[in-house]
Structures are given as C-alpha cells and as structure tokens.
Amino acid sequence: MSGYLTTHVLDTARGCPASGLTIDLYRIEGDTRTHLRSLVTNSDGRTDEQILPAEEFSLGTYELVFHAGTYLDAIGTPPEEPRFLDVIPLRFGMSEAAHYHVPLLLSPFGYSTYRGS
C-alpha cells in the first residue's frame, strides 16, 4: 500500500465548501522548505487531484499553506487591514504509508483541522 494526501476546505461561516481557495504544499527537511505544488479547490472545496499522489508519496514532514485571505476577499468578506486570517500554514508529519486527509474548517476569525479519513 502506498500513501497519499488529500484535503477539503469548508467555509463554516457560510456553511458551504470553500471554492477557489489556493493551497501550496511544501516538504520540510530540517531548515529546508521545498515547494512541491499549488492547487485550487473546486466547487466541492476539494482539489481535482490528490495534493500528494501515491507515486510521489514519501514519509516525512509537510506543510499545507491555505491562502485564506485571498479567498475571503474573493467572496466579499468585509476587508480589514490587516486581515485577521490571511495565510494559514499547517505543518504535520506522515509516518506511515496511508491515506492522509488534512481538512480545514475556515471562518474569517478562526479555523480548525484534524486528521481525517
């Protein structure tokens, strides 16, 4: 079995998927942060492809960066300067070859995440 990584972003303030939100994936090795890819969420708040597909999967530390401020601007959330939540980095480890699902529950003033299935 090979591992892979997916995500899902839900806009909890509006009660719907967060469509059009940009996500960057980085691999972390010591002090080195390597950008692997950028994806945008679809109408279901998911990416059209796995964030990290099985053929590229390896154990280690990763970071998903969710561009929440740009998304909130695009949907017309009243602006503030600076915006309370702009860029949300989530750093996590993948220690086994499995499906890792790292969702983000987002509102303009808070967020949460967990290891999903």
matplotlib code that plots the C-alpha trace (Angstrom):
import matplotlib.pyplot as plt

x = [0.0, 1.2, 0.3, -1.2, -2.5, -5.9, -7.6, -11.0, -11.8, -15.2, -16.3, -18.0, -19.2, -21.3, -22.0, -20.6, -17.4, -14.6, -14.3, -11.4, -9.0, -5.3, -3.3, 0.5, 2.2, 5.8, 8.1, 10.1, 13.6, 15.5, 15.6, 14.8, 11.2, 10.7, 7.6, 6.0, 2.8, 0.0, -3.7, -7.0, -10.2, -13.1, -16.8, -16.8, -13.9, -11.6, -8.7, -9.3, -6.3, -4.6, -2.4, 0.4, -0.3, 0.9, 3.7, 5.3, 4.5, 7.3, 7.3, 8.3, 7.2, 5.0, 3.2, 0.0, -0.4, -4.0, -4.4, -7.5, -7.2, -7.4, -10.3, -12.1, -11.5, -12.9, -16.1, -16.7, -15.9, -15.7, -12.0, -9.9, -6.3, -4.6, -6.9, -7.1, -6.5, -4.5, -2.2, -2.7, 0.2, -0.4, 2.7, 2.2, 4.1, 3.3, 4.8, 3.2, 2.1, -1.6, -4.2, -3.7, -6.6, -6.0, -9.2, -9.5, -12.7, -12.5, -14.2, -12.9, -11.9, -10.9, -10.1, -9.6, -8.1, -7.8, -6.5, -9.5, -10.1]
y = [0.0, 3.4, 6.7, 9.8, 13.2, 14.9, 18.0, 19.5, 23.1, 24.1, 27.6, 27.3, 30.9, 30.4, 26.7, 25.6, 24.3, 26.9, 27.0, 28.8, 28.7, 28.3, 25.7, 25.3, 22.1, 22.1, 19.3, 20.2, 18.7, 20.3, 24.0, 23.4, 24.1, 22.8, 23.8, 20.8, 22.1, 24.6, 23.6, 25.4, 24.0, 23.1, 23.7, 20.9, 22.5, 19.7, 19.7, 17.9, 15.7, 14.4, 17.0, 14.4, 11.4, 7.9, 7.9, 10.9, 10.0, 9.6, 9.7, 13.0, 16.4, 18.5, 21.9, 22.9, 26.6, 27.8, 31.3, 32.2, 36.0, 35.9, 33.5, 35.8, 38.8, 37.0, 36.0, 39.6, 39.2, 42.7, 43.7, 44.6, 45.8, 43.6, 40.7, 38.6, 35.3, 35.7, 32.7, 29.6, 27.2, 23.6, 21.6, 17.9, 14.6, 11.5, 8.5, 5.6, 4.7, 5.6, 8.0, 11.3, 13.7, 17.1, 19.2, 22.9, 24.3, 28.0, 31.2, 34.8, 34.7, 31.1, 27.7, 24.1, 21.0, 17.3, 14.1, 12.8, 9.7]
z = [0.0, -0.9, 0.9, -0.5, 0.7, 0.2, 1.7, 1.9, 2.8, 4.3, 4.9, 8.2, 8.3, 5.1, 5.6, 2.2, 0.5, 0.0, -3.7, -5.4, -2.4, -3.3, -1.4, -1.6, -0.5, 0.9, 2.1, 5.2, 5.7, 8.5, 7.7, 4.0, 2.8, -0.7, -2.7, -4.3, -5.9, -5.9, -6.3, -6.2, -4.5, -6.8, -6.2, -3.5, -1.6, -2.7, -5.2, -8.5, -7.9, -4.8, -3.1, -2.9, -5.2, -4.3, -6.9, -5.2, -1.6, 1.0, 4.7, 6.4, 7.4, 5.2, 5.2, 3.6, 3.2, 2.7, 1.2, 3.2, 2.9, -0.9, -0.7, 1.9, -0.3, -3.4, -1.7, -0.4, 3.3, 4.6, 4.5, 7.4, 7.5, 8.2, 7.7, 10.9, 8.9, 5.7, 5.2, 7.3, 7.4, 8.7, 9.4, 10.0, 9.8, 7.7, 9.4, 7.6, 4.0, 4.4, 3.2, 5.0, 4.8, 6.3, 6.1, 7.0, 8.6, 7.9, 9.0, 8.9, 12.5, 13.2, 11.8, 12.8, 11.3, 12.1, 10.6, 8.6, 6.6]

ax = plt.figure().add_subplot(projection="3d")
ax.plot(x, y, z, "-o")
ax.set_aspect("equal")
plt.show()
